[in-house]
Amino acid sequence: MGNVLEILAKRLMAKYGVKVPRGVTTTDGKFTAPGKRLVVKAHIALGGRGKRGLVKVCGTSADAAAQAKKMLQTEVEGHPIPEVMVEEAIDYQNGEHFVALMDTRDGLTLFLAANVGGVNIESVWDRVKKTPIRVETNPNLASLAKDAGFSAQADKVARFLSQLIDCFWKEDAEYLEINPFVFDKSGEIVALDAVMKLDGDARFRHDNWDFEFAEFGEKAPVQAEKEIQEIDEKIKGSVKLVVLKGGGKIAILPAGGGASVFTADAVVRLGGTLANYAEYSGDPPAHAVQALTERVFRLPGITDVIINGGIANFTDVYKTFGGIIAAMRACKDVLQKNKVRLWVRRGGPNESVGLPMIAKLADEGFLVKVYDRHTGLTDVVDMAIEAQKKGGPGK
C-alpha cells in the first residue's frame, strides 16, 4: 500500500470528473497564486494536519507566502516539512460532508455521511452510513445518498460517488477518503481534501503514476520493521509495521488500512501519543499476526494497545485472534510487568468464538477489555485516552 500526497491524489480524481481546487506546491515559499483567497497546507502524508495547525486560510497571496515559509521551517514529530501546498479557497454552502472507500476482497466498502465532515469525524462515526459494494454490481447510488442525508442533492452526490468509484477501481486504490467535500456557491461538489492509498504492486499497469509513494519522515527501518517486512513478502495477506521516532504511549494494531487511518487519526485528535503504525489485512496466517503483535507489544514505554478493525468480510476473527492470543502469552512478562491495557474491538466471521476467547484471557491476569461490532470503531481509543487521564498504567 502506497500513500499518495494530496495534490497528486486530487489530480488522479480529476481525471474521472471530480472537481478539485486549483493548487500548486512549493519548497521555498515562492509560488504563483492559484486564486485570491488561499489555503496553505503542509504537503505531507500525515493525518491530523488541521489539529496540528498545519492548515491555514489566507486572505492574500502575501499572507499565504508568509505562512508557507513558516511551515517550511516547522518540524513535526522531529521531521521537517519538505513541501507546502497552496490552493484556492472555495466559497461553499453550509455543510461539510464525508466519504471514504475501502478495498475489500469482493469489491469495496463505501462510508458516507452528510454534515459530519471535518477534523472530528470519529466523534460522529455513528452517523456514517457503511455500504458494501461488490465488483460488477450496479448499486443505486442515489438511494444510498438519500440514506446518508443528501435528500435534496441525491442525484449530484450519486454522480460524484460514481466518479470516485470509477477512480478507485481503475487506479488500483486500496483506500480513498475525502474529508470534507462541499457544495460550492454554484451547487457543484468540490473535494477539499484527499487521502489516497494505492496498491504499490500495480504500478506496472499505470504509466501515469509518475510519482513516488510518500512516507512522512522516512527513516532507516529498525530491526522489528525489517523482520515484519520479511514475513510480509512471504505470506498471503499482509502485515505492516512502522515504529515512530520518539515513541508514544499508545500502540495500535488495526485490521485493514482504513481502520489504521481512522485509529491513528483518533489517537492524535484526542491528544494521545502514537507509538507506531501497524495493520494486518487480507486474511494473513496466524503466525504472521502473532509475529506482528509480539513486536507491537514489546514497544518501549507503551501503556495501551488498541486492537481494532471494521466488521470484516472475510478475515477470520477466530484465526487471527489465535495469533494475537499466542502473542499475548509469549509477551505476558512485559505486558503484566508494565501493566499494559489492551482494548479490543472487532467484528466479522467467527467473532462469536474469537471475541470470548480473547476476553477470557482476563482470567490469566491480562488487562484486556473486549467489544464487538456494536461499539464504534474508535470508541476504544476514547476509552484508552480516558484511562490514561486517570493516571499511570493499568490497575
C-alpha positions as CSV (number, residue, x, y, z in Angstrom):
1,M,0.0,0.0,0.0
2,G,1.5,3.4,-1.0
3,N,0.5,6.8,0.3
4,V,-0.2,9.4,-2.4
5,L,0.2,13.1,-1.5
6,E,-2.9,15.2,-1.6
7,I,-2.3,17.2,-4.7
8,L,-1.4,14.1,-6.7
9,A,-4.5,12.3,-5.3
10,K,-6.7,15.2,-6.5
11,R,-5.1,15.1,-9.9
12,L,-6.0,11.4,-10.2
13,M,-9.6,12.1,-9.1
14,A,-9.9,15.0,-11.5
15,K,-9.2,12.5,-14.4
16,Y,-12.6,11.0,-13.6
17,G,-14.5,14.2,-13.4
18,V,-14.2,15.1,-9.7
19,K,-14.0,18.8,-9.2
20,V,-11.0,19.9,-7.0
21,P,-9.5,23.3,-6.1
22,R,-6.6,24.6,-8.2
23,G,-3.4,24.2,-6.4
24,V,0.4,24.3,-6.6
25,T,3.3,23.2,-4.3
26,T,6.4,25.0,-3.1
27,T,9.5,24.0,-1.3
28,D,10.7,27.6,-0.7
29,G,7.6,29.6,-0.2
30,K,7.5,31.0,-3.7
31,F,4.6,30.3,-5.9
32,T,2.1,31.7,-8.5
33,A,-1.1,32.2,-6.6
34,P,-4.0,29.9,-7.9
35,G,-6.6,32.3,-6.5
36,K,-7.3,35.4,-4.4
37,R,-8.1,33.7,-1.1
38,L,-5.8,30.8,-0.5
39,V,-5.4,27.7,1.7
40,V,-1.9,26.7,2.8
41,K,-1.3,23.1,3.9
42,A,1.7,21.1,4.9
43,H,2.0,18.7,2.0
44,I,2.9,15.5,3.9
45,A,1.5,12.0,4.4
46,L,0.3,12.6,7.9
47,G,-3.2,12.8,9.4
48,G,-4.5,15.5,11.7
49,R,-2.9,18.4,9.9
50,G,-5.7,20.8,10.9
51,K,-5.3,19.9,14.6
52,R,-1.6,20.5,14.3
53,G,-2.0,24.0,12.9
54,L,-0.7,22.9,9.5
55,V,-3.7,24.2,7.5
56,K,-4.2,27.9,7.2
57,V,-6.7,30.0,5.3
58,C,-5.1,33.2,4.0
59,G,-6.8,36.4,2.6
60,T,-3.9,37.5,0.4
61,S,-1.0,36.0,-1.5
62,A,1.5,37.7,0.7
63,D,-0.1,36.2,3.8
64,A,0.0,32.8,2.2
65,A,3.6,33.1,1.3
66,A,4.5,34.0,4.9
67,Q,2.5,31.0,6.2
68,A,4.2,28.7,3.6
69,K,7.7,29.9,4.7
70,K,6.8,29.4,8.3
71,M,5.5,25.9,7.8
72,L,8.7,25.0,5.8
73,Q,10.7,25.9,8.9
74,T,8.5,23.8,11.2
75,E,9.2,20.3,12.4
76,V,6.5,17.6,13.1
77,E,7.4,14.7,15.3
78,G,11.1,15.6,14.8
79,H,10.9,15.7,11.0
80,P,11.0,18.8,8.8
81,I,8.1,19.7,6.4
82,P,9.8,19.5,2.9
83,E,6.9,20.8,0.9
84,V,3.8,23.0,1.2
85,M,0.6,23.0,-0.9
86,V,-1.2,26.2,-1.8
87,E,-4.8,26.0,-3.1
88,E,-7.5,28.4,-4.0
89,A,-10.0,28.8,-1.1
90,I,-13.5,27.6,-2.1
91,D,-16.6,29.6,-1.1
92,Y,-19.2,27.0,-0.3
93,Q,-22.7,26.5,1.1
94,N,-23.3,25.4,4.7
95,G,-22.3,21.9,5.4
96,E,-19.1,19.8,5.2
97,H,-19.5,16.1,4.2
98,F,-17.6,12.9,4.4
99,V,-16.9,10.0,2.1
100,A,-14.4,7.1,2.1
101,L,-13.9,4.0,0.0
102,M,-12.0,1.0,1.4
103,D,-10.9,-2.0,-0.6
104,T,-12.3,-5.5,0.2
105,R,-11.9,-8.9,-1.3
106,D,-15.3,-8.7,-3.1
107,G,-15.2,-5.0,-4.1
108,L,-15.2,-2.1,-1.7
109,T,-17.0,-0.6,1.3
110,L,-18.5,2.9,1.0
111,F,-18.6,5.2,4.0
112,L,-20.8,8.3,3.5
113,A,-22.5,11.0,5.6
114,A,-23.9,14.5,5.3
115,N,-22.9,17.4,7.5
116,V,-20.3,15.4,9.6
117,G,-17.1,16.3,7.7
118,G,-14.1,17.9,9.3
119,V,-11.4,17.1,11.8
120,N,-13.7,15.4,14.3
121,I,-15.2,12.7,12.1
122,E,-14.5,9.9,14.7
123,S,-16.8,11.6,17.3
124,V,-19.8,11.3,15.0
125,W,-19.0,7.9,13.4
126,D,-22.4,6.5,14.3
127,R,-23.9,8.8,11.7
128,V,-21.7,7.5,8.9
129,K,-23.5,5.0,6.6
130,K,-21.5,1.9,5.7
131,T,-22.4,0.0,2.5
132,P,-20.5,-2.9,0.9
133,I,-20.4,-2.7,-3.0
134,R,-19.4,-5.8,-4.9
135,V,-17.4,-5.8,-8.1
136,E,-19.6,-5.8,-11.3
137,T,-22.7,-4.6,-9.5
138,N,-24.7,-1.5,-10.2
139,P,-25.8,-0.1,-6.8
140,N,-28.5,2.6,-6.6
141,L,-26.2,5.4,-5.6
142,A,-28.9,8.0,-5.4
143,S,-30.7,5.8,-2.8
144,L,-27.5,5.4,-0.8
145,A,-27.1,9.2,-0.9
146,K,-30.6,9.8,0.4
147,D,-30.0,7.3,3.2
148,A,-26.8,9.2,4.2
149,G,-28.7,12.5,4.5
150,F,-28.4,14.0,1.0
151,S,-32.2,14.1,0.2
152,A,-32.2,17.3,-1.9
153,Q,-28.8,16.6,-3.6
154,A,-29.1,12.8,-4.1
155,D,-28.6,12.8,-7.8
156,K,-25.5,15.1,-7.7
157,V,-24.0,13.0,-4.9
158,A,-24.7,9.8,-6.9
159,R,-22.7,11.2,-9.9
160,F,-19.9,12.2,-7.5
161,L,-19.8,8.7,-6.0
162,S,-19.8,7.1,-9.4
163,Q,-16.8,9.2,-10.3
164,L,-15.0,8.2,-7.1
165,I,-15.8,4.5,-7.6
166,D,-14.5,4.7,-11.2
167,C,-11.3,6.3,-10.0
168,F,-10.9,3.8,-7.1
169,W,-11.1,0.7,-9.3
170,K,-9.3,2.0,-12.4
171,E,-6.4,3.4,-10.3
172,D,-6.0,0.3,-8.2
173,A,-6.7,2.2,-5.0
174,E,-6.9,0.5,-1.6
175,Y,-8.3,3.5,0.3
176,L,-9.7,6.8,-0.7
177,E,-11.1,9.4,1.8
178,I,-12.4,12.9,1.1
179,N,-13.0,14.9,4.3
180,P,-14.6,17.2,3.6
181,F,-16.4,17.5,0.3
182,V,-18.7,20.5,-0.1
183,F,-21.2,22.2,-2.4
184,D,-19.8,25.4,-3.8
185,K,-21.9,28.5,-4.4
186,S,-23.0,27.2,-7.8
187,G,-24.1,23.9,-6.3
188,E,-21.2,21.8,-7.7
189,I,-19.5,19.3,-5.4
190,V,-15.8,20.0,-4.7
191,A,-13.3,17.7,-2.9
192,L,-11.5,20.0,-0.5
193,D,-9.2,17.2,0.9
194,A,-8.0,13.8,-0.2
195,V,-6.3,10.8,1.4
196,M,-5.4,8.1,-1.1
197,K,-3.5,4.8,-0.8
198,L,-2.7,2.8,-3.9
199,D,-1.7,-0.8,-4.5
200,G,2.0,-0.4,-5.0
201,D,2.3,-3.8,-6.8
202,A,0.0,-2.4,-9.6
203,R,2.5,0.3,-10.7
204,F,3.3,-1.7,-13.9
205,R,-0.3,-1.0,-15.1
206,H,-0.1,2.7,-14.7
207,D,2.2,4.8,-16.9
208,N,0.6,7.9,-15.4
209,W,2.0,7.1,-11.9
210,D,4.9,9.5,-12.4
211,F,5.4,9.9,-8.7
212,E,6.9,8.1,-5.7
213,F,4.8,7.0,-2.8
214,A,5.1,9.2,0.2
215,E,6.1,8.3,3.8
216,F,6.4,11.2,6.1
217,G,9.8,11.3,7.9
218,E,11.2,8.3,6.1
219,K,13.9,6.6,8.1
220,A,16.1,3.5,8.0
221,P,13.9,0.6,9.2
222,V,14.6,-0.7,12.7
223,Q,15.0,-4.5,13.3
224,A,11.4,-5.1,14.2
225,E,10.3,-3.4,10.9
226,K,12.8,-5.5,8.9
227,E,11.5,-8.7,10.4
228,I,7.9,-7.9,9.7
229,Q,8.7,-6.8,6.1
230,E,10.4,-10.2,5.5
231,I,7.4,-12.0,6.8
232,D,5.0,-9.8,4.7
233,E,6.9,-10.7,1.5
234,K,6.3,-14.4,2.0
235,I,2.7,-14.7,3.0
236,K,-0.8,-14.5,1.7
237,G,-2.4,-11.3,3.0
238,S,-0.3,-8.5,4.6
239,V,1.3,-7.4,7.9
240,K,2.8,-3.9,8.3
241,L,4.8,-2.2,11.0
242,V,6.3,1.3,11.3
243,V,7.8,2.3,14.6
244,L,7.6,6.0,15.2
245,K,10.6,8.0,16.2
246,G,10.4,9.1,19.8
247,G,7.8,6.5,20.7
248,G,4.5,7.1,22.3
249,K,2.1,5.7,25.0
250,I,-0.5,4.2,22.7
251,A,0.3,1.4,20.2
252,I,-2.1,0.4,17.5
253,L,-2.8,-2.9,15.8
254,P,-5.8,-2.4,13.5
255,A,-7.1,-4.8,10.9
256,G,-7.0,-3.1,7.5
257,G,-5.7,0.1,6.1
258,G,-8.9,2.1,6.6
259,A,-9.1,1.2,10.2
260,S,-5.5,2.1,10.7
261,V,-6.0,5.6,9.3
262,F,-9.1,6.2,11.4
263,T,-7.4,4.8,14.6
264,A,-4.2,6.8,14.2
265,D,-6.1,10.0,13.5
266,A,-8.3,9.4,16.6
267,V,-5.3,9.0,18.8
268,V,-3.8,12.2,17.6
269,R,-7.1,14.1,17.7
270,L,-7.7,13.1,21.3
271,G,-4.3,14.2,22.4
272,G,-2.7,10.8,22.7
273,T,0.9,10.0,21.7
274,L,1.3,7.3,19.0
275,A,4.0,4.7,19.3
276,N,3.6,3.0,15.9
277,Y,1.7,2.4,12.7
278,A,0.6,-1.2,12.0
279,E,-2.0,-3.2,10.2
280,Y,-2.9,-6.7,9.2
281,S,-5.2,-7.4,6.3
282,G,-6.2,-9.9,3.6
283,D,-6.6,-12.8,6.0
284,P,-2.9,-13.4,6.9
285,P,-1.9,-16.6,8.6
286,A,-1.9,-16.7,12.4
287,H,1.9,-17.0,12.7
288,A,2.3,-13.7,10.8
289,V,-0.3,-11.9,13.0
290,Q,1.5,-13.3,16.1
291,A,4.9,-12.1,14.9
292,L,3.5,-8.6,14.2
293,T,1.6,-8.5,17.6
294,E,4.7,-9.5,19.6
295,R,6.7,-6.7,18.2
296,V,3.9,-4.2,18.9
297,F,3.6,-5.5,22.5
298,R,7.3,-5.1,23.1
299,L,7.4,-1.4,22.0
300,P,9.1,0.5,24.8
301,G,7.1,2.8,27.1
302,I,3.6,1.9,25.9
303,T,0.7,1.9,28.4
304,D,-2.2,0.9,26.0
305,V,-2.6,-1.1,22.8
306,I,-5.6,-0.6,20.5
307,I,-6.5,-3.9,18.7
308,N,-9.4,-3.0,16.4
309,G,-10.9,-3.2,13.0
310,G,-14.1,-2.8,11.0
311,I,-16.6,-5.6,10.5
312,A,-14.6,-8.0,8.4
313,N,-16.0,-9.6,5.2
314,F,-13.5,-12.4,5.0
315,T,-10.7,-12.1,7.6
316,D,-11.4,-14.9,10.1
317,V,-11.6,-13.3,13.5
318,Y,-11.1,-16.6,15.3
319,K,-8.0,-17.4,13.3
320,T,-6.3,-14.0,13.5
321,F,-7.1,-13.7,17.2
322,G,-5.4,-17.1,17.6
323,G,-2.2,-15.3,16.6
324,I,-2.9,-12.3,18.9
325,I,-3.6,-14.6,21.8
326,A,-0.4,-16.5,21.2
327,A,1.5,-13.2,21.2
328,M,-0.2,-12.2,24.5
329,R,1.0,-15.3,26.2
330,A,4.5,-15.0,24.6
331,C,4.7,-11.4,25.9
332,K,3.0,-12.0,29.2
333,D,6.0,-10.9,31.2
334,V,6.4,-7.5,29.7
335,L,2.6,-6.8,29.4
336,Q,1.9,-7.6,33.0
337,K,5.1,-6.1,34.4
338,N,4.3,-2.8,32.7
339,K,0.5,-3.1,33.3
340,V,-0.3,-2.5,29.6
341,R,-4.0,-2.2,28.9
342,L,-5.4,-4.0,25.8
343,W,-8.5,-2.5,24.1
344,V,-10.1,-4.9,21.6
345,R,-12.9,-4.0,19.1
346,R,-13.7,-6.3,16.2
347,G,-16.5,-8.0,14.2
348,G,-16.6,-10.5,11.3
349,P,-16.5,-14.2,10.6
350,N,-16.3,-16.3,13.7
351,E,-16.4,-13.3,16.0
352,S,-18.8,-15.2,18.4
353,V,-15.9,-17.6,19.1
354,G,-12.9,-15.3,18.7
355,L,-14.0,-12.4,21.0
356,P,-14.9,-14.5,24.0
357,M,-11.7,-16.4,23.5
358,I,-9.6,-13.3,23.9
359,A,-11.8,-11.9,26.7
360,K,-11.2,-15.0,28.8
361,L,-7.5,-14.0,29.0
362,A,-8.5,-11.6,31.7
363,D,-8.6,-14.7,33.9
364,E,-4.8,-15.1,33.2
365,G,-4.1,-11.6,34.6
366,F,-4.2,-9.6,31.3
367,L,-5.7,-6.1,31.4
368,V,-8.0,-6.7,28.4
369,K,-11.3,-5.2,27.5
370,V,-13.2,-6.7,24.5
371,Y,-16.0,-5.0,22.5
372,D,-18.0,-6.3,19.5
373,R,-19.4,-4.6,16.3
374,H,-21.9,-2.6,18.4
375,T,-19.1,-0.4,19.7
376,G,-17.8,2.3,17.4
377,L,-14.5,1.6,15.6
378,T,-12.5,4.3,17.5
379,D,-14.5,4.3,20.8
380,V,-11.8,2.1,22.3
381,V,-9.3,5.0,21.6
382,D,-11.5,7.3,23.7
383,M,-11.5,4.7,26.5
384,A,-7.7,4.4,26.4
385,I,-7.2,8.1,26.5
386,E,-9.7,8.4,29.4
387,A,-7.8,5.7,31.3
388,Q,-4.5,7.5,30.7
389,K,-6.0,10.7,32.1
390,K,-6.7,8.9,35.3
391,G,-3.0,8.4,35.6
392,G,-0.4,5.8,35.0
393,P,-0.5,2.3,33.5
394,G,-3.4,-0.1,34.1
395,K,-4.5,-1.1,37.6
